[in-house]
Amino acid sequence: MKEIKRAWENFVYEDVIDDIVNPIIKKSWLRCKEYNINPEGGQGKRDKNEKIQYIMDKNKDLLKVASPIMDNLHKFVDGSGFVIILTDCNGYIIESIGDERTKADAKKLNFCIGALWSEEEVGTNAIGLCIKEDKPIQVIGAEHYCKSHHWWTCSSAPIHDDKGNLIGVLDMSGNCAKRSEEHT
């Protein structure tokens, strides 16, 4: 983990990208610079309540189908400090279940229902990268572009409809290690 933290610092502060960085993460970091994402930022964006309600209504079938799966998955990680997140195809969080303390920590980053977690909004993260790559992704610690996300580990998988279209993302996120100095 220390090597990735050092590689992140080299990239953010020196514009040097180390070979140790996963190529998918590297491409994402480069896009984040193009988007002018603040590496010291990382707050999810919440839209107006009307738009959030529209998104929730539009995705009610996805939520209905995914809820039992999320509940079942949560049984396996209950008490571990992880949250299970469901987003729409754009990265808007439409459901969040899990450890209440972790959900409270996540809320500080606006990692909660109604917030947008696209790569363009919050930098390299598993949800945004899963949408970009349309495949399962794991982002650990300092692989996240924004420093405030460095103590998180996140794993996401795309959800497709019967025609193969991306309709959402299922994500599991939690503490990367035990919140050590390395991750703050």
N, C-alpha and C positions, 0 to 999 in steps of 0.2 A: 504493500500500500504506500509506503514511503516513496518508492520510485515514481508512482503515478502522481502523487502529490507534488513531487519535484518537477515532473514533466508538465503538470498543469501550471505551476509557477513559471517555468521557462516559457511556456506558450503565452500565458496571459501577460506577463511582465516584460518578456524579452523577444516575443514573436518567433521563438525557436520551437520547433516540434520534434520531440525525441522519437526514435524508432520504437521505443517500448510501447507507445500508444497504439491501441487497437485501431486498425484502419477505419472502421465504422465510426469510432469515437473521434478520430482525427478529422474525418470529413465533417462531422457535426460541429466540432470546435471551430473549424474554418468557416462554416456557414454562420455560426454564432457571431464571429467577428464581423462578417458581412452585414448581419442584422443589427449590428451595434448593441448587442446584449451587454448589459453591465455585469461583469463577472462578480461584482459585489452585491448584485441584486438577487432576483430569483423569485419574486412574488407572482403567484398566479393572478390572472386578471378576472375580475368579476364584472359581468355585464349587468345591465338594468334588469330588474325583476321580471319585466315582461318578456325579455329575450330568454332568460333562464327558464321561465314557465313554458315558452314555446319549445325550447330544446327538450325539456322534460316530457312534454306532451308528444312531441315527434318521436321520442325514443321509448315510449311506454311499453311497446312489445319487446324490445331488447331488454329492458329492465325486468319485465315479467319472466322472460326466459332465463335471464342470467341470475336473478335473485336466488333461486334454490342452489345453483352451482356455487355462488358466492358464499351462501350460508354453509354449505357442505365444506368448502375449502377453509372457511373460517374455523370450523370445528378442529381441523388439523393444526392450525396455528394459534388457536386461542391461548392467551397468556404469554405468547412469545414476543409481544411488542410489535406485531405487524398489523397493517391495515390492508384490506382488499378494496380496490378501487375499480369502478366501471366508468368508462368514458364513452362519449359518442365518437363518430368517425373523425371529428375535428380536434378532439382532446378535451372537450368540456366534461367535467366530472358530474356524473348523474347519480352515483351511489357510492357510499363509503361505509364499510363496516369493519369493526375490529377493536383493538385495544384502545380504551378511552384516553389514556395518557398519550399514546402515540397520535391519536386523532387531534388532541389538544396541541401537541407540538406541530403537527401538520397544518393546523389552522393558522398558526403564526406565519406560515409561508403562503397562506391562501390555497392550501392543498386540500380543498374541501368542496362539497357539492356546489355547483354553479360556477366554479373557477375554470379558466382555460389553461391547459398545460401542454400547449404545442411547443415545439422547439423554437419557433419564432418568438414566442412570448416569454419563455423562461429558460431558454438555452437547452443544452444537452440534458435530457432526462429520458427514462425508459418509455414513457407514454409517447412523447413527441417523436422519439427515434423509431419506435415501433410503427407509428403512422407513416413516417418518411420511408422506412425500409420495407414495410408490410411483412414483417417477420418477427418472431420472438426475439426479445432484446433484454439483456441485463446490463445495468449501469451501476457501478459500485463506487462509493466514496468520491474521490477526487476526479473520477471520470466525468462526473457532472460538471457542467460549465460554470455554474454559479457556486461560489464558495459556501453559501448558506445551505446547500444541498449535500455537502461533502460527508456528512455523517449518516447519510441515507444509503441504503442499498435497495434497488428497485428492479423488479422483473416484470415484463409486460409481454402479452401475447395478443395478436390481432384476432378479431372476431369477424367472420365473413358471412354474408347471406348465401342463399342457395345458388346464386349466380356468380359467387366469388368476389363480390364487392365488399370492401372494408366497411363495416357498420359500427365498429366499436373496438375498444381495447380493454382487456382485463389485466389489472396490475396488482402486484403485491409489493408493498413497501414497508421498510422498517429500519431500525437502527443498524448501522453498518458494523459496528464492533461493540464497544460499550462506551461510546462517546468519549473517546480519548482525545488528547491534545492533537493527535494526528488528524482528526476529522473536524476540528473546529477552526 
